[in-house]
Amino acid sequence: MNMNTFISRYSLVLLMIIAVSCKDGGDEVVHNQMELAYDGNRVELINDEVWANENCGFVYASASTASRGENLDAHFRIEFSLTTQGRINEILFFDHADQNRVYKSAYYKPAEVFFIENFIMDGTTLRFDFEGELYSENLNSTPKYIEGSYENTEFRYVNCSYEPWVVQANINGGKYQQVSAYGSSSELETVWTSLSDDGFRFSIISGDELKDMPLGTYSFSRNDLLDRVILETYSGPFTAWLTTSTDVWEQYEYEGELHIDQQNTQTIGRFKLKAFKGDEVIYEVTDGHFSI
């Protein structure tokens, strides 16, 4: 055996030993990770400590230190509920190291005090950066400021078992971004409400159940109370828990049209309106669509 052959075989064996060593005792391959800074702590979570999925138009991304034990300076669980465009539905932070205190994103207008940036949802990859304030149940307490980044390359999609309610529109030329919707009814009216994360609220108000309204166009003026669409803006404080003093909305006078186009498993329609203060148009809503 010549020297060159010996060296080549020796190098190959050495590389194999290194490869096996790295596999058995080397660094863990990171598929999912979250970095979080808060209260002077900076924590990195990886792999099974970080998970996420999409379901019915919402992204649910979470991370927890639970597998690391109880006696930690930074012991927490964080949960993000976002739309597939990265808008904020709700963020929860459970601070287990501080008497299990719970902090939430602001109930209304969270996007003004908490920021989701560089949001990417592509195939099985989810990435975003975040920073901002979360609030405890005590209205007088100091908000908790957190910041960090989230990445998951094992992102899963879960089949949706229902048809989500959707409201879309342009407000003064800007796109309205729905993050949640709900309905309520009384003997006098039925109200379907859609919320954004930047302080807007649409309500479709009808005398009959929306699903029972005949197809057609319903024009409404400032004096009409039923069969109309209204837009309100949140004017209360930033808080995560609602009371009569915090659930405060600015109302206007309205003129517009509500169109009922289809009645199938959902009611599908369109709307447009102007919101007035006196003679001044504060908001003009165009290209409104809904499926409820």
MARZA-320702 format. One record per residue (C-alpha): x, y, z; residue number from 0; residue in three letters. Coordinates in nm, 4 decimals, decimal comma. Each point is the difference from the previous one (the first is absolute). Layout:
N
<pt u="X" v="Y" w="Z" resi="NUM" resn="ALA"/>
...
// end
This chain:
292
<pt u="0,0000" v="0,0000" w="0,0000" resi="0" resn="MET"/>
<pt u="0,1483" v="0,3309" w="-0,0979" resi="1" resn="ASN"/>
<pt u="-0,0062" v="0,3042" w="0,2234" resi="2" resn="MET"/>
<pt u="-0,2731" v="0,1819" w="-0,2001" resi="3" resn="ASN"/>
<pt u="-0,2388" v="-0,2981" w="0,0273" resi="4" resn="THR"/>
<pt u="0,0663" v="-0,0283" w="0,3752" resi="5" resn="PHE"/>
<pt u="-0,0690" v="0,3684" w="0,0528" resi="6" resn="ILE"/>
<pt u="-0,3213" v="-0,0154" w="-0,2050" resi="7" resn="SER"/>
<pt u="-0,1302" v="-0,3018" w="0,1952" resi="8" resn="ARG"/>
<pt u="0,1027" v="0,1540" w="0,3315" resi="9" resn="TYR"/>
<pt u="-0,1802" v="0,3245" w="-0,0912" resi="10" resn="SER"/>
<pt u="-0,3150" v="-0,1905" w="-0,0976" resi="11" resn="LEU"/>
<pt u="-0,0046" v="-0,1917" w="0,3297" resi="12" resn="VAL"/>
<pt u="0,0573" v="0,3235" w="0,1927" resi="13" resn="LEU"/>
<pt u="-0,2909" v="0,1698" w="-0,1774" resi="14" resn="LEU"/>
<pt u="-0,2258" v="-0,2959" w="0,0774" resi="15" resn="MET"/>
<pt u="0,0944" v="0,0157" w="0,3682" resi="16" resn="ILE"/>
<pt u="-0,0726" v="0,3741" w="0,0071" resi="17" resn="ILE"/>
<pt u="-0,3351" v="-0,0517" w="-0,1733" resi="18" resn="ALA"/>
<pt u="-0,1089" v="-0,2708" w="0,2445" resi="19" resn="VAL"/>
<pt u="0,1180" v="0,2117" w="0,2932" resi="20" resn="SER"/>
<pt u="-0,2013" v="0,3001" w="-0,1192" resi="21" resn="CYS"/>
<pt u="-0,3075" v="-0,2164" w="-0,0484" resi="22" resn="LYS"/>
<pt u="0,0240" v="-0,1628" w="0,3433" resi="23" resn="ASP"/>
<pt u="0,1193" v="0,2864" w="0,2150" resi="24" resn="GLY"/>
<pt u="-0,0073" v="0,3137" w="-0,2089" resi="25" resn="GLY"/>
<pt u="-0,2401" v="0,2927" w="-0,0052" resi="26" resn="ASP"/>
<pt u="-0,3699" v="-0,0717" w="-0,0519" resi="27" resn="GLU"/>
<pt u="-0,1336" v="0,0934" w="-0,3426" resi="28" resn="VAL"/>
<pt u="-0,2336" v="0,2949" w="0,0493" resi="29" resn="VAL"/>
<pt u="-0,3264" v="-0,0011" w="-0,1950" resi="30" resn="HIS"/>
<pt u="-0,2019" v="0,2360" w="0,2172" resi="31" resn="ASN"/>
<pt u="0,1168" v="0,2804" w="0,2243" resi="32" resn="GLN"/>
<pt u="-0,1161" v="0,3062" w="0,1859" resi="33" resn="MET"/>
<pt u="0,2084" v="0,2697" w="0,1660" resi="34" resn="GLU"/>
<pt u="-0,1737" v="0,2082" w="0,2660" resi="35" resn="LEU"/>
<pt u="0,1180" v="0,2891" w="0,2160" resi="36" resn="ALA"/>
<pt u="-0,1994" v="0,1369" w="0,2950" resi="37" resn="TYR"/>
<pt u="0,0660" v="0,1328" w="0,3520" resi="38" resn="ASP"/>
<pt u="0,3771" v="-0,0260" w="-0,0488" resi="39" resn="GLY"/>
<pt u="-0,0241" v="-0,3631" w="-0,1126" resi="40" resn="ASN"/>
<pt u="0,1037" v="-0,1252" w="-0,3421" resi="41" resn="ARG"/>
<pt u="-0,1068" v="-0,3543" w="-0,0862" resi="42" resn="VAL"/>
<pt u="0,0347" v="-0,2214" w="-0,3064" resi="43" resn="GLU"/>
<pt u="-0,2380" v="-0,2916" w="-0,0458" resi="44" resn="LEU"/>
<pt u="0,0433" v="-0,2654" w="-0,2698" resi="45" resn="ILE"/>
<pt u="-0,1726" v="-0,2923" w="-0,1707" resi="46" resn="ASN"/>
<pt u="-0,2624" v="-0,1706" w="0,2233" resi="47" resn="ASP"/>
<pt u="-0,0181" v="0,3132" w="0,2161" resi="48" resn="GLU"/>
<pt u="-0,1409" v="0,1886" w="-0,3028" resi="49" resn="VAL"/>
<pt u="-0,3036" v="-0,1008" w="-0,2086" resi="50" resn="TRP"/>
<pt u="-0,2557" v="0,1481" w="-0,2417" resi="51" resn="ALA"/>
<pt u="-0,2894" v="-0,0765" w="-0,2330" resi="52" resn="ASN"/>
<pt u="-0,2563" v="0,1712" w="-0,2251" resi="53" resn="GLU"/>
<pt u="-0,3723" v="-0,0580" w="0,0306" resi="54" resn="ASN"/>
<pt u="-0,2961" v="0,1823" w="-0,1592" resi="55" resn="CYS"/>
<pt u="0,2015" v="0,3057" w="-0,1002" resi="56" resn="GLY"/>
<pt u="0,1884" v="0,0399" w="0,3288" resi="57" resn="PHE"/>
<pt u="0,3593" v="-0,0767" w="0,0954" resi="58" resn="VAL"/>
<pt u="0,0541" v="-0,1424" w="0,3499" resi="59" resn="TYR"/>
<pt u="0,3646" v="0,0231" w="0,1077" resi="60" resn="ALA"/>
<pt u="0,1190" v="-0,0914" w="0,3497" resi="61" resn="SER"/>
<pt u="0,3107" v="-0,0618" w="0,2076" resi="62" resn="ALA"/>
<pt u="0,0596" v="-0,1157" w="0,3569" resi="63" resn="SER"/>
<pt u="0,2783" v="-0,0648" w="0,2514" resi="64" resn="THR"/>
<pt u="-0,2044" v="-0,2775" w="0,1677" resi="65" resn="ALA"/>
<pt u="0,2437" v="-0,2771" w="-0,0952" resi="66" resn="SER"/>
<pt u="0,2821" v="0,1799" w="0,1833" resi="67" resn="ARG"/>
<pt u="-0,1479" v="-0,0398" w="0,3484" resi="68" resn="GLY"/>
<pt u="-0,1595" v="0,2356" w="0,2499" resi="69" resn="GLU"/>
<pt u="0,2761" v="0,1950" w="0,1770" resi="70" resn="ASN"/>
<pt u="0,0960" v="0,2406" w="-0,2762" resi="71" resn="LEU"/>
<pt u="0,0498" v="0,3756" w="-0,0034" resi="72" resn="ASP"/>
<pt u="-0,1748" v="0,0013" w="-0,3373" resi="73" resn="ALA"/>
<pt u="-0,2848" v="-0,2519" w="0,0081" resi="74" resn="HIS"/>
<pt u="-0,2851" v="0,0758" w="-0,2389" resi="75" resn="PHE"/>
<pt u="-0,2333" v="-0,0989" w="-0,2789" resi="76" resn="ARG"/>
<pt u="-0,0872" v="0,2321" w="-0,2885" resi="77" resn="ILE"/>
<pt u="-0,2787" v="-0,0398" w="-0,2544" resi="78" resn="GLU"/>
<pt u="-0,0552" v="0,1988" w="-0,3195" resi="79" resn="PHE"/>
<pt u="-0,3334" v="-0,0028" w="-0,1837" resi="80" resn="SER"/>
<pt u="0,0527" v="0,1836" w="-0,3303" resi="81" resn="LEU"/>
<pt u="-0,1697" v="0,0175" w="-0,3362" resi="82" resn="THR"/>
<pt u="0,1787" v="-0,1449" w="-0,3017" resi="83" resn="THR"/>
<pt u="0,1018" v="0,3577" w="-0,0831" resi="84" resn="GLN"/>
<pt u="0,1675" v="0,0428" w="0,3404" resi="85" resn="GLY"/>
<pt u="-0,2726" v="0,2144" w="0,1608" resi="86" resn="ARG"/>
<pt u="-0,0577" v="-0,0383" w="0,3744" resi="87" resn="ILE"/>
<pt u="-0,3026" v="-0,1857" w="0,1303" resi="88" resn="ASN"/>
<pt u="0,1448" v="-0,0698" w="0,3460" resi="89" resn="GLU"/>
<pt u="0,3354" v="-0,0473" w="0,1734" resi="90" resn="ILE"/>
<pt u="0,0237" v="-0,1678" w="0,3418" resi="91" resn="LEU"/>
<pt u="0,3036" v="-0,0092" w="0,2300" resi="92" resn="PHE"/>
<pt u="-0,0082" v="-0,2201" w="0,3113" resi="93" resn="PHE"/>
<pt u="0,2775" v="0,1054" w="0,2384" resi="94" resn="ASP"/>
<pt u="0,0374" v="-0,3131" w="0,2157" resi="95" resn="HIS"/>
<pt u="0,3018" v="0,1444" w="0,1828" resi="96" resn="ALA"/>
<pt u="-0,2094" v="0,2962" w="0,1204" resi="97" resn="ASP"/>
<pt u="-0,2974" v="-0,1581" w="0,1778" resi="98" resn="GLN"/>
<pt u="-0,1384" v="-0,1304" w="-0,3304" resi="99" resn="ASN"/>
<pt u="-0,1075" v="0,3490" w="-0,1031" resi="100" resn="ARG"/>
<pt u="-0,1735" v="0,0202" w="-0,3372" resi="101" resn="VAL"/>
<pt u="0,0627" v="0,2793" w="-0,2488" resi="102" resn="TYR"/>
<pt u="-0,1987" v="0,0597" w="-0,3172" resi="103" resn="LYS"/>
<pt u="0,0140" v="0,2141" w="-0,3083" resi="104" resn="SER"/>
<pt u="-0,2291" v="0,3023" w="0,0081" resi="105" resn="ALA"/>
<pt u="-0,3574" v="-0,1073" w="-0,0685" resi="106" resn="TYR"/>
<pt u="-0,0522" v="0,2792" w="-0,2523" resi="107" resn="TYR"/>
<pt u="0,2693" v="0,1690" w="-0,2104" resi="108" resn="LYS"/>
<pt u="0,2798" v="-0,2441" w="0,0958" resi="109" resn="PRO"/>
<pt u="0,1868" v="0,0884" w="-0,3205" resi="110" resn="ALA"/>
<pt u="0,0687" v="0,3486" w="0,1364" resi="111" resn="GLU"/>
<pt u="0,2029" v="-0,1301" w="0,2962" resi="112" resn="VAL"/>
<pt u="0,1178" v="-0,3425" w="-0,1193" resi="113" resn="PHE"/>
<pt u="0,1724" v="-0,0596" w="-0,3315" resi="114" resn="PHE"/>
<pt u="0,0253" v="-0,3135" w="-0,2146" resi="115" resn="ILE"/>
<pt u="0,2655" v="0,0633" w="-0,2646" resi="116" resn="GLU"/>
<pt u="0,1720" v="-0,1914" w="-0,2835" resi="117" resn="ASN"/>
<pt u="-0,2871" v="-0,2508" w="0,0004" resi="118" resn="PHE"/>
<pt u="0,0539" v="-0,2936" w="-0,2382" resi="119" resn="ILE"/>
<pt u="-0,2255" v="-0,3027" w="-0,0387" resi="120" resn="MET"/>
<pt u="0,1296" v="-0,2115" w="-0,2862" resi="121" resn="ASP"/>
<pt u="-0,0778" v="-0,3719" w="-0,0215" resi="122" resn="GLY"/>
<pt u="0,1172" v="-0,1590" w="0,3248" resi="123" resn="THR"/>
<pt u="0,1970" v="0,3069" w="0,1089" resi="124" resn="THR"/>
<pt u="-0,1284" v="0,2703" w="0,2337" resi="125" resn="LEU"/>
<pt u="0,2162" v="0,2966" w="0,1012" resi="126" resn="ARG"/>
<pt u="-0,0618" v="0,3355" w="0,1676" resi="127" resn="PHE"/>
<pt u="0,1548" v="0,2539" w="0,2353" resi="128" resn="ASP"/>
<pt u="-0,1983" v="0,1547" w="0,2837" resi="129" resn="PHE"/>
<pt u="0,0191" v="0,2690" w="0,2642" resi="130" resn="GLU"/>
<pt u="-0,2399" v="0,1998" w="0,2121" resi="131" resn="GLY"/>
<pt u="-0,2123" v="0,0267" w="0,3109" resi="132" resn="GLU"/>
<pt u="-0,2247" v="-0,2570" w="0,1650" resi="133" resn="LEU"/>
<pt u="-0,2432" v="0,0780" w="0,2823" resi="134" resn="TYR"/>
<pt u="-0,1055" v="-0,1652" w="0,3232" resi="135" resn="SER"/>
<pt u="-0,3472" v="-0,0056" w="0,1540" resi="136" resn="GLU"/>
<pt u="0,0945" v="0,2865" w="0,2326" resi="137" resn="ASN"/>
<pt u="-0,0702" v="0,3152" w="-0,2006" resi="138" resn="LEU"/>
<pt u="0,2505" v="0,1972" w="0,2090" resi="139" resn="ASN"/>
<pt u="0,2909" v="-0,2411" w="-0,0429" resi="140" resn="SER"/>
<pt u="0,2999" v="0,0611" w="-0,2244" resi="141" resn="THR"/>
<pt u="-0,0255" v="-0,1690" w="-0,3399" resi="142" resn="PRO"/>
<pt u="0,2472" v="-0,2796" w="-0,0669" resi="143" resn="LYS"/>
<pt u="0,2306" v="0,0742" w="-0,2928" resi="144" resn="TYR"/>
<pt u="0,1256" v="-0,2978" w="-0,1992" resi="145" resn="ILE"/>
<pt u="0,1963" v="-0,0376" w="-0,3219" resi="146" resn="GLU"/>
<pt u="0,1414" v="-0,2822" w="-0,2054" resi="147" resn="GLY"/>
<pt u="-0,0214" v="-0,2147" w="-0,3102" resi="148" resn="SER"/>
<pt u="-0,1825" v="-0,3188" w="-0,0937" resi="149" resn="TYR"/>
<pt u="0,0821" v="-0,2627" w="-0,2626" resi="150" resn="GLU"/>
<pt u="-0,1643" v="-0,3346" w="-0,0683" resi="151" resn="ASN"/>
<pt u="0,0942" v="-0,2190" w="-0,2981" resi="152" resn="THR"/>
<pt u="-0,2391" v="-0,2820" w="0,0956" resi="153" resn="GLU"/>
<pt u="-0,3121" v="0,2106" w="-0,0325" resi="154" resn="PHE"/>
<pt u="-0,3201" v="-0,2056" w="-0,0363" resi="155" resn="ARG"/>
<pt u="-0,3380" v="0,0677" w="-0,1601" resi="156" resn="TYR"/>
<pt u="-0,3182" v="-0,1291" w="0,1640" resi="157" resn="VAL"/>
<pt u="-0,3155" v="-0,0454" w="-0,2081" resi="158" resn="ASN"/>
<pt u="-0,2686" v="0,2551" w="0,0782" resi="159" resn="CYS"/>
<pt u="-0,3278" v="-0,1562" w="0,1169" resi="160" resn="SER"/>
<pt u="-0,2191" v="0,3068" w="-0,0643" resi="161" resn="TYR"/>
<pt u="-0,0337" v="0,2983" w="-0,2323" resi="162" resn="GLU"/>
<pt u="0,1684" v="0,3006" w="0,1621" resi="163" resn="PRO"/>
<pt u="-0,1845" v="0,3321" w="0,0139" resi="164" resn="TRP"/>
<pt u="0,1738" v="0,2580" w="-0,2136" resi="165" resn="VAL"/>
<pt u="-0,0407" v="0,3772" w="-0,0344" resi="166" resn="VAL"/>
<pt u="0,2159" v="0,1946" w="-0,2453" resi="167" resn="GLN"/>
<pt u="-0,0051" v="0,3677" w="-0,0936" resi="168" resn="ALA"/>
<pt u="0,2050" v="0,3094" w="-0,0734" resi="169" resn="ASN"/>
<pt u="-0,0140" v="0,2884" w="0,2487" resi="170" resn="ILE"/>
<pt u="0,1088" v="0,3326" w="-0,1500" resi="171" resn="ASN"/>
<pt u="0,1933" v="-0,2022" w="-0,2575" resi="172" resn="GLY"/>
<pt u="0,1801" v="-0,2206" w="0,2553" resi="173" resn="GLY"/>
<pt u="-0,0673" v="-0,3723" w="0,0384" resi="174" resn="LYS"/>
<pt u="-0,2042" v="-0,1109" w="0,2993" resi="175" resn="TYR"/>
<pt u="0,1570" v="-0,3049" w="0,1717" resi="176" resn="GLN"/>
<pt u="-0,2448" v="-0,2174" w="0,1933" resi="177" resn="GLN"/>
<pt u="0,1380" v="-0,1939" w="0,2971" resi="178" resn="VAL"/>
<pt u="-0,3211" v="-0,1254" w="0,1636" resi="179" resn="SER"/>
<pt u="-0,3778" v="-0,0072" w="-0,0454" resi="180" resn="ALA"/>
<pt u="-0,3035" v="-0,0861" w="0,2116" resi="181" resn="TYR"/>
<pt u="-0,3780" v="0,0249" w="-0,0015" resi="182" resn="GLY"/>
<pt u="-0,2732" v="0,0941" w="0,2451" resi="183" resn="SER"/>
<pt u="-0,3759" v="0,0344" w="-0,0133" resi="184" resn="SER"/>
<pt u="-0,2969" v="0,1372" w="0,1934" resi="185" resn="SER"/>
<pt u="-0,3718" v="0,0384" w="-0,0576" resi="186" resn="GLU"/>
<pt u="0,0658" v="0,3223" w="-0,1899" resi="187" resn="LEU"/>
<pt u="0,3068" v="-0,0697" w="-0,2111" resi="188" resn="GLU"/>
<pt u="0,2760" v="-0,2343" w="-0,1113" resi="189" resn="THR"/>
<pt u="0,3564" v="0,1335" w="-0,0004" resi="190" resn="VAL"/>
<pt u="0,3034" v="-0,1533" w="-0,1712" resi="191" resn="TRP"/>
<pt u="0,3228" v="0,1694" w="0,1035" resi="192" resn="THR"/>
<pt u="0,3503" v="-0,0077" w="-0,1511" resi="193" resn="SER"/>
<pt u="0,3123" v="0,1363" w="0,1745" resi="194" resn="LEU"/>
<pt u="0,3414" v="0,1075" w="-0,1287" resi="195" resn="SER"/>
<pt u="0,3198" v="0,0221" w="0,2074" resi="196" resn="ASP"/>
<pt u="0,0354" v="0,3764" w="-0,0577" resi="197" resn="ASP"/>
<pt u="-0,3200" v="0,1265" w="0,1583" resi="198" resn="GLY"/>
<pt u="-0,2762" v="-0,0385" w="-0,2614" resi="199" resn="PHE"/>
<pt u="-0,3276" v="-0,1859" w="0,0439" resi="200" resn="ARG"/>
<pt u="-0,2649" v="-0,0764" w="-0,2623" resi="201" resn="PHE"/>
<pt u="-0,3509" v="-0,1056" w="0,1007" resi="202" resn="SER"/>
<pt u="-0,2715" v="-0,1299" w="-0,2320" resi="203" resn="ILE"/>
<pt u="-0,3304" v="0,0759" w="0,1738" resi="204" resn="ILE"/>
<pt u="-0,3245" v="-0,1551" w="-0,1255" resi="205" resn="SER"/>
<pt u="-0,3554" v="-0,0292" w="0,1245" resi="206" resn="GLY"/>
<pt u="-0,0260" v="-0,3624" w="-0,1156" resi="207" resn="ASP"/>
<pt u="0,2601" v="-0,2718" w="0,0277" resi="208" resn="GLU"/>
<pt u="0,2575" v="0,0694" w="-0,2687" resi="209" resn="LEU"/>
<pt u="-0,0580" v="-0,3453" w="-0,1490" resi="210" resn="LYS"/>
<pt u="-0,3721" v="0,0818" w="-0,0408" resi="211" resn="ASP"/>
<pt u="0,0413" v="0,3310" w="-0,1836" resi="212" resn="MET"/>
<pt u="-0,1245" v="-0,0070" w="-0,3617" resi="213" resn="PRO"/>
<pt u="0,2526" v="0,0609" w="-0,2753" resi="214" resn="LEU"/>
<pt u="0,0217" v="0,3621" w="-0,1034" resi="215" resn="GLY"/>
<pt u="0,1352" v="0,3457" w="0,0802" resi="216" resn="THR"/>
<pt u="-0,0716" v="0,1758" w="0,3290" resi="217" resn="TYR"/>
<pt u="0,0787" v="0,3711" w="-0,0036" resi="218" resn="SER"/>
<pt u="0,0372" v="0,1694" w="0,3368" resi="219" resn="PHE"/>
<pt u="0,0161" v="0,3627" w="0,1127" resi="220" resn="SER"/>
<pt u="0,1024" v="0,1732" w="0,3195" resi="221" resn="ARG"/>
<pt u="-0,3376" v="-0,0582" w="0,1633" resi="222" resn="ASN"/>
<pt u="-0,0177" v="-0,3746" w="-0,0680" resi="223" resn="ASP"/>
<pt u="0,0784" v="-0,2386" w="0,2857" resi="224" resn="LEU"/>
<pt u="-0,0420" v="-0,3364" w="-0,1754" resi="225" resn="LEU"/>
<pt u="0,1169" v="-0,1701" w="-0,3202" resi="226" resn="ASP"/>
<pt u="0,3192" v="0,1993" w="-0,0094" resi="227" resn="ARG"/>
<pt u="0,3775" v="-0,0240" w="0,0500" resi="228" resn="VAL"/>
<pt u="0,1846" v="0,2256" w="0,2421" resi="229" resn="ILE"/>
<pt u="0,3677" v="0,0710" w="0,0679" resi="230" resn="LEU"/>
<pt u="0,1305" v="0,0931" w="0,3455" resi="231" resn="GLU"/>
<pt u="0,3482" v="0,0884" w="0,1302" resi="232" resn="THR"/>
<pt u="0,1364" v="-0,0959" w="0,3410" resi="233" resn="TYR"/>
<pt u="0,0697" v="0,2953" w="0,2287" resi="234" resn="SER"/>
<pt u="0,0636" v="-0,1713" w="0,3343" resi="235" resn="GLY"/>
<pt u="0,3285" v="-0,0808" w="0,1766" resi="236" resn="PRO"/>
<pt u="0,2376" v="-0,2831" w="-0,0840" resi="237" resn="PHE"/>
<pt u="-0,1065" v="-0,2924" w="0,2159" resi="238" resn="THR"/>
<pt u="-0,0396" v="-0,3761" w="-0,0249" resi="239" resn="ALA"/>
<pt u="-0,3114" v="-0,0281" w="0,2189" resi="240" resn="TRP"/>
<pt u="-0,3251" v="0,1708" w="-0,0912" resi="241" resn="LEU"/>
<pt u="-0,2123" v="0,2062" w="0,2375" resi="242" resn="THR"/>
<pt u="-0,2708" v="0,2572" w="-0,0630" resi="243" resn="THR"/>
<pt u="0,2664" v="0,2701" w="0,0305" resi="244" resn="SER"/>
<pt u="0,2333" v="-0,1566" w="-0,2571" resi="245" resn="THR"/>
<pt u="-0,2474" v="-0,1248" w="-0,2640" resi="246" resn="ASP"/>
<pt u="-0,0323" v="0,3456" w="-0,1582" resi="247" resn="VAL"/>
<pt u="-0,0738" v="0,0541" w="-0,3702" resi="248" resn="TRP"/>
<pt u="-0,0392" v="0,3127" w="-0,2101" resi="249" resn="GLU"/>
<pt u="-0,3199" v="-0,0032" w="-0,2040" resi="250" resn="GLN"/>
<pt u="-0,1040" v="0,2017" w="-0,3048" resi="251" resn="TYR"/>
<pt u="-0,2977" v="0,0623" w="-0,2223" resi="252" resn="GLU"/>
<pt u="-0,0256" v="-0,2318" w="-0,2996" resi="253" resn="TYR"/>
<pt u="-0,1237" v="-0,0118" w="-0,3552" resi="254" resn="GLU"/>
<pt u="0,0515" v="-0,2904" w="-0,2367" resi="255" resn="GLY"/>
<pt u="-0,1190" v="-0,3237" w="-0,1546" resi="256" resn="GLU"/>
<pt u="-0,0177" v="-0,3612" w="0,1158" resi="257" resn="LEU"/>
<pt u="-0,0332" v="-0,2664" w="-0,2693" resi="258" resn="HIS"/>
<pt u="-0,1108" v="-0,3586" w="0,0697" resi="259" resn="ILE"/>
<pt u="0,1280" v="-0,1994" w="-0,2989" resi="260" resn="ASP"/>
<pt u="-0,0194" v="-0,3679" w="0,1016" resi="261" resn="GLN"/>
<pt u="-0,1700" v="-0,2102" w="0,2652" resi="262" resn="GLN"/>
<pt u="0,1613" v="-0,3430" w="0,0170" resi="263" resn="ASN"/>
<pt u="0,1943" v="-0,1535" w="0,2885" resi="264" resn="THR"/>
<pt u="0,1133" v="0,3572" w="0,0615" resi="265" resn="GLN"/>
<pt u="-0,1470" v="0,3420" w="-0,0718" resi="266" resn="THR"/>
<pt u="0,2185" v="0,1713" w="-0,2599" resi="267" resn="ILE"/>
<pt u="-0,0282" v="0,3685" w="-0,0757" resi="268" resn="GLY"/>
<pt u="0,1555" v="0,3392" w="-0,0578" resi="269" resn="ARG"/>
<pt u="-0,0121" v="0,3452" w="0,1582" resi="270" resn="PHE"/>
<pt u="0,1220" v="0,3557" w="-0,0254" resi="271" resn="LYS"/>
<pt u="-0,0511" v="0,2945" w="0,2319" resi="272" resn="LEU"/>
<pt u="0,1074" v="0,3439" w="0,1144" resi="273" resn="LYS"/>
<pt u="0,0501" v="0,0839" w="0,3676" resi="274" resn="ALA"/>
<pt u="-0,0790" v="0,3647" w="0,0863" resi="275" resn="PHE"/>
<pt u="0,0654" v="0,2434" w="0,2813" resi="276" resn="LYS"/>
<pt u="-0,2483" v="0,2716" w="-0,0824" resi="277" resn="GLY"/>
<pt u="0,0539" v="0,0775" w="-0,3676" resi="278" resn="ASP"/>
<pt u="0,3585" v="-0,1299" w="-0,0043" resi="279" resn="GLU"/>
<pt u="0,0744" v="-0,3439" w="-0,1411" resi="280" resn="VAL"/>
<pt u="0,2441" v="-0,1596" w="0,2450" resi="281" resn="ILE"/>
<pt u="0,0179" v="-0,3437" w="-0,1625" resi="282" resn="TYR"/>
<pt u="-0,1038" v="-0,1259" w="-0,3412" resi="283" resn="GLU"/>
<pt u="-0,0313" v="-0,3773" w="-0,0284" resi="284" resn="VAL"/>
<pt u="0,0148" v="-0,1556" w="-0,3465" resi="285" resn="THR"/>
<pt u="0,0162" v="-0,3495" w="-0,1472" resi="286" resn="ASP"/>
<pt u="-0,1486" v="-0,1616" w="0,3108" resi="287" resn="GLY"/>
<pt u="-0,0651" v="-0,3762" w="-0,0153" resi="288" resn="HIS"/>
<pt u="-0,1141" v="-0,2525" w="0,2577" resi="289" resn="PHE"/>
<pt u="-0,0650" v="-0,3718" w="0,0393" resi="290" resn="SER"/>
<pt u="-0,1821" v="-0,0824" w="0,3228" resi="291" resn="ILE"/>
// end
